[in-house]
Amino acid sequence: MIILDNNLNGELIEYKKTDEIKDKTIKQSLWNMAIGLQTVDNLKPSIYLKELSKDNIEGKISIYEIENLLKIYYENKKKNKNDELECDLVSTRIVELLNDNSFNFHPTIMLGIHEYLFKDIYSFAGKYRAYNITKEEPILNGNTVNYASYDMIEKTLNYDFNSEKEFNYANISMEDKIKHISLFTSSIWQVHPFGEGNTRTTAVLITKYLNSMGYNINNDLFKDYSIYFRNALIRSNYTNAEKNVYPTTEYLIKFYENLLTNKNNELKSRDLIVTKMF
């Protein structure tokens, strides 16, 4: 579909409806990221989704048809809610969102992404949590990151997004850009605005944000290093003064260097374990 409008000179310009990505390599990388991100919640895709994703990559079926096929598949199996269903639907929706290059940098985009990913899965999809949370982390020997208080979620996100809007990326080195992106990612993840699905929502938001700025992202990195990515976020937000453990973005920076510059940092999960806690 083509929509005509006038530019400042009165000349007609064309707005084209976003079409599905055709490049097989890019489509494969999107599926790698989408499915890889599910490992942060120990979810694995069904064999059926693997077959559908292959057909999508080959151009035999559109990404927008897959969700309906999945719903029919699970209705016939009489499995309304299980781990495979969540993994399959959320993976498909991640590919749909990353296939679309539209983006609006505003705190409410987190609500929109979360609602889109987890509709029909969580009753609280697209809603800020109304309670405080903790989570036992293996790399912290069962300790937890201190997440934002539920009554400060909206204010904190507004502050983080407004601060990011005011930051000027011009005339600074790629090294400094990556350091800043790491800090921004760490900040919004620490808020943990939702009951579940925070890391997946953050990853999709940041990916779309970086794409909107023109960065070429190595989406395949999420295939094998999603757990590393989440644990790096933990390390960037964990403090235990008694044990002399303080937040560090060094691991997140290594991940982003590989993601954005194709650097070959060795991403070892064992390096993220806080040995002082054991």
VEXDREN-2710 file (C-alpha; in Angstrom, 1 decimal):
% VEXDREN-2710
k/r/px/py/pz
1/MET/0.0/0.0/0.0
2/ILE/1.3/3.5/-0.9
3/ILE/0.1/6.7/0.8
4/LEU/0.9/10.0/-0.8
5/ASP/1.7/13.2/1.1
6/ASN/3.4/16.5/0.4
7/ASN/6.9/17.5/1.5
8/LEU/8.0/21.0/2.4
9/ASN/8.5/21.8/-1.3
10/GLY/4.9/20.8/-2.2
11/GLU/6.2/17.7/-4.0
12/LEU/4.5/14.3/-3.6
13/ILE/6.3/11.8/-1.4
14/GLU/5.4/8.1/-0.9
15/TYR/4.8/6.4/2.4
16/LYS/4.9/2.6/1.9
17/LYS/3.3/0.1/4.3
18/THR/6.0/-1.9/6.0
19/ASP/6.5/-5.3/4.3
20/GLU/7.9/-8.4/5.9
21/ILE/11.6/-8.7/5.7
22/LYS/12.6/-10.9/2.7
23/ASP/16.3/-11.5/3.4
24/LYS/16.6/-15.1/4.7
25/THR/19.8/-14.4/6.7
26/ILE/18.1/-11.5/8.6
27/LYS/15.0/-13.6/9.2
28/GLN/17.0/-16.4/10.6
29/SER/18.8/-14.0/12.9
30/LEU/15.5/-12.6/14.2
31/TRP/14.2/-16.1/14.9
32/ASN/17.5/-17.0/16.6
33/MET/17.1/-13.9/18.9
34/ALA/13.4/-14.5/19.6
35/ILE/13.8/-18.1/20.5
36/GLY/17.1/-17.6/22.3
37/LEU/15.6/-15.0/24.6
38/GLN/13.2/-17.5/25.9
39/THR/16.0/-19.3/27.7
40/VAL/16.1/-16.5/30.3
41/ASP/12.9/-18.1/31.6
42/ASN/13.9/-21.7/30.9
43/LEU/11.5/-22.0/28.0
44/LYS/12.0/-24.1/24.9
45/PRO/10.1/-24.0/21.5
46/SER/7.9/-26.8/20.2
47/ILE/9.0/-28.8/17.2
48/TYR/6.0/-27.3/15.4
49/LEU/7.3/-23.7/15.9
50/LYS/10.7/-24.8/14.5
51/GLU/8.9/-26.1/11.4
52/LEU/6.9/-23.0/11.0
53/SER/9.9/-20.7/11.5
54/LYS/11.7/-22.6/8.7
55/ASP/8.8/-22.1/6.4
56/ASN/8.7/-18.4/7.3
57/ILE/12.4/-18.1/6.5
58/GLU/11.9/-19.8/3.2
59/GLY/9.1/-17.4/2.4
60/LYS/6.4/-20.1/2.3
61/ILE/4.4/-18.5/5.1
62/SER/4.2/-15.0/6.5
63/ILE/5.1/-14.2/10.1
64/TYR/1.6/-12.9/10.6
65/GLU/0.0/-16.2/9.8
66/ILE/2.1/-18.2/12.3
67/GLU/0.4/-17.0/15.4
68/ASN/-3.1/-18.1/14.2
69/LEU/-1.6/-21.5/13.3
70/LEU/-0.1/-21.8/16.7
71/LYS/-3.4/-21.0/18.4
72/ILE/-5.2/-23.6/16.4
73/TYR/-2.4/-26.1/17.1
74/TYR/-2.7/-25.6/20.9
75/GLU/-6.5/-25.6/20.9
76/ASN/-6.5/-29.0/19.1
77/LYS/-4.0/-30.3/21.7
78/LYS/-6.2/-28.9/24.4
79/LYS/-3.2/-27.2/26.0
80/ASN/-4.3/-23.6/26.7
81/LYS/-1.3/-22.6/28.8
82/ASN/2.0/-24.3/29.1
83/ASP/5.7/-23.5/28.7
84/GLU/5.8/-24.4/25.0
85/LEU/2.8/-22.3/24.2
86/GLU/4.4/-19.2/25.9
87/CYS/7.7/-19.8/24.2
88/ASP/6.1/-20.3/20.8
89/LEU/3.7/-17.3/20.9
90/VAL/6.2/-14.9/22.5
91/SER/9.0/-15.9/20.1
92/THR/6.6/-15.3/17.1
93/ARG/5.6/-11.9/18.5
94/ILE/9.2/-10.8/19.0
95/VAL/9.9/-11.6/15.3
96/GLU/6.8/-9.6/14.4
97/LEU/7.9/-6.6/16.4
98/LEU/11.5/-6.7/15.1
99/ASN/10.2/-7.0/11.6
100/ASP/8.5/-3.7/12.0
101/ASN/10.8/-0.7/12.1
102/SER/8.3/1.7/13.6
103/PHE/9.4/3.1/17.0
104/ASN/8.4/5.8/19.5
105/PHE/10.9/6.5/22.3
106/HIS/8.7/6.9/25.4
107/PRO/8.2/4.9/28.7
108/THR/4.9/3.7/27.5
109/ILE/6.6/1.7/24.8
110/MET/7.6/-0.8/27.5
111/LEU/4.0/-1.2/28.4
112/GLY/3.1/-1.7/24.7
113/ILE/5.8/-4.2/24.0
114/HIS/5.0/-6.2/27.2
115/GLU/1.3/-6.2/26.3
116/TYR/1.9/-7.3/22.8
117/LEU/4.3/-10.1/23.8
118/PHE/2.3/-11.5/26.7
119/LYS/-1.3/-11.0/25.8
120/ASP/-3.3/-14.2/26.3
121/ILE/-0.5/-15.5/28.4
122/TYR/-0.4/-13.2/31.5
123/SER/-3.4/-11.5/32.9
124/PHE/-1.2/-8.5/33.8
125/ALA/0.2/-8.1/30.3
126/GLY/0.9/-4.4/29.7
127/LYS/0.4/-3.5/33.3
128/TYR/2.9/-2.3/35.9
129/ARG/3.2/-4.6/38.9
130/ALA/1.3/-3.4/42.0
131/TYR/3.6/-5.2/44.5
132/ASN/7.3/-5.5/45.3
133/ILE/9.4/-8.4/44.2
134/THR/12.6/-10.3/44.8
135/LYS/14.2/-13.2/42.9
136/GLU/16.8/-15.7/44.1
137/GLU/19.7/-15.5/41.7
138/PRO/22.1/-18.5/41.3
139/ILE/25.1/-16.3/40.5
140/LEU/24.4/-14.4/43.8
141/ASN/24.1/-17.7/45.8
142/GLY/20.4/-17.0/46.2
143/ASN/20.5/-13.3/46.9
144/THR/18.4/-10.8/44.9
145/VAL/18.8/-7.6/43.1
146/ASN/16.9/-4.7/44.7
147/TYR/14.2/-3.8/42.2
148/ALA/12.3/-0.6/42.1
149/SER/9.4/-0.2/44.6
150/TYR/6.1/-0.7/42.7
151/ASP/4.9/2.8/43.7
152/MET/8.0/4.4/42.0
153/ILE/7.9/2.4/38.7
154/GLU/6.3/5.1/36.5
155/LYS/8.3/8.0/38.0
156/THR/11.6/6.1/37.6
157/LEU/11.0/5.1/34.0
158/ASN/10.0/8.6/33.2
159/TYR/13.2/9.9/34.7
160/ASP/15.3/7.2/32.8
161/PHE/13.7/7.9/29.4
162/ASN/13.9/11.7/29.8
163/SER/17.5/11.5/30.7
164/GLU/18.2/9.3/27.7
165/LYS/16.4/11.7/25.4
166/GLU/18.6/14.5/26.6
167/PHE/21.8/12.6/26.1
168/ASN/23.8/13.6/23.0
169/TYR/25.5/10.7/21.2
170/ALA/27.1/13.0/18.7
171/ASN/30.9/13.5/18.8
172/ILE/31.7/10.8/21.3
173/SER/33.5/7.6/20.7
174/MET/31.9/4.2/20.1
175/GLU/33.4/3.1/23.4
176/ASP/31.6/5.9/25.2
177/LYS/28.3/5.2/23.3
178/ILE/28.4/1.6/24.4
179/LYS/29.1/2.5/28.0
180/HIS/26.1/4.8/28.0
181/ILE/23.8/2.3/26.3
182/SER/24.9/-0.2/28.9
183/LEU/24.0/2.1/31.7
184/PHE/20.6/3.0/30.2
185/THR/19.7/-0.7/29.7
186/SER/20.8/-1.5/33.2
187/SER/18.7/1.3/34.6
188/ILE/15.4/0.4/32.9
189/TRP/15.9/-3.3/33.6
190/GLN/16.5/-2.6/37.3
191/VAL/13.0/-1.1/37.5
192/HIS/11.5/-4.5/36.6
193/PRO/8.1/-2.9/36.0
194/PHE/6.3/-6.2/35.3
195/GLY/5.6/-9.4/37.2
196/GLU/7.2/-11.5/34.5
197/GLY/8.9/-11.0/31.2
198/ASN/11.1/-8.0/32.1
199/THR/14.3/-9.2/30.4
200/ARG/12.6/-10.2/27.2
201/THR/10.7/-6.9/27.1
202/THR/13.9/-4.9/27.8
203/ALA/15.8/-6.8/25.1
204/VAL/13.2/-6.1/22.4
205/LEU/12.9/-2.4/23.4
206/ILE/16.7/-1.9/23.3
207/THR/17.0/-3.7/20.0
208/LYS/14.3/-1.5/18.4
209/TYR/15.8/1.6/20.0
210/LEU/19.3/0.8/18.6
211/ASN/17.8/-0.1/15.2
212/SER/16.0/3.3/15.2
213/MET/19.4/5.0/15.7
214/GLY/20.8/3.1/12.7
215/TYR/23.0/0.5/14.4
216/ASN/23.5/-2.8/12.8
217/ILE/22.9/-5.4/15.5
218/ASN/24.2/-8.9/15.6
219/ASN/20.9/-10.5/16.7
220/ASP/22.4/-13.9/16.6
221/LEU/24.2/-13.1/19.9
222/PHE/21.0/-13.6/21.8
223/LYS/20.8/-17.2/20.5
224/ASP/23.6/-18.4/22.7
225/TYR/24.1/-15.6/25.2
226/SER/20.7/-14.6/26.5
227/ILE/21.5/-16.0/30.0
228/TYR/24.8/-14.1/29.9
229/PHE/22.9/-10.9/29.0
230/ARG/20.5/-11.3/31.9
231/ASN/23.3/-12.2/34.4
232/ALA/25.3/-9.2/33.2
233/LEU/22.2/-7.0/34.0
234/ILE/22.2/-8.6/37.5
235/ARG/25.9/-7.8/38.0
236/SER/25.3/-4.2/36.9
237/ASN/22.7/-3.8/39.7
238/TYR/23.8/-5.8/42.6
239/THR/25.4/-4.4/45.8
240/ASN/26.6/-6.1/48.9
241/ALA/28.9/-3.7/50.8
242/GLU/29.6/-6.2/53.5
243/LYS/31.1/-8.6/50.9
244/ASN/32.7/-5.7/49.0
245/VAL/30.6/-6.4/45.9
246/TYR/29.4/-3.4/43.9
247/PRO/27.6/-2.9/40.6
248/THR/29.7/-3.2/37.4
249/THR/28.7/-2.8/33.8
250/GLU/31.9/-4.5/32.5
251/TYR/30.1/-7.6/31.5
252/LEU/27.2/-5.8/29.8
253/ILE/29.8/-3.7/27.9
254/LYS/31.5/-6.8/26.6
255/PHE/28.1/-8.1/25.4
256/TYR/27.3/-4.8/23.7
257/GLU/30.7/-4.6/22.1
258/ASN/30.0/-7.9/20.4
259/LEU/26.4/-6.9/19.6
260/LEU/27.2/-3.6/18.0
261/THR/30.8/-3.8/16.7
262/ASN/31.2/-7.5/16.1
263/LYS/34.0/-7.6/18.6
264/ASN/34.9/-11.1/19.7
265/ASN/34.9/-10.8/23.5
266/GLU/34.8/-14.1/25.2
267/LEU/31.5/-14.3/27.1
268/LYS/32.0/-16.8/29.9
269/SER/29.0/-17.4/32.2
270/ARG/31.3/-18.5/35.0
271/ASP/32.9/-15.1/35.1
272/LEU/29.5/-13.7/36.2
273/ILE/29.3/-15.8/39.4
274/VAL/30.0/-13.6/42.4
275/THR/32.4/-16.0/44.2
276/LYS/32.4/-13.8/47.3
277/MET/28.8/-14.7/47.9
278/PHE/29.6/-18.5/48.2
END
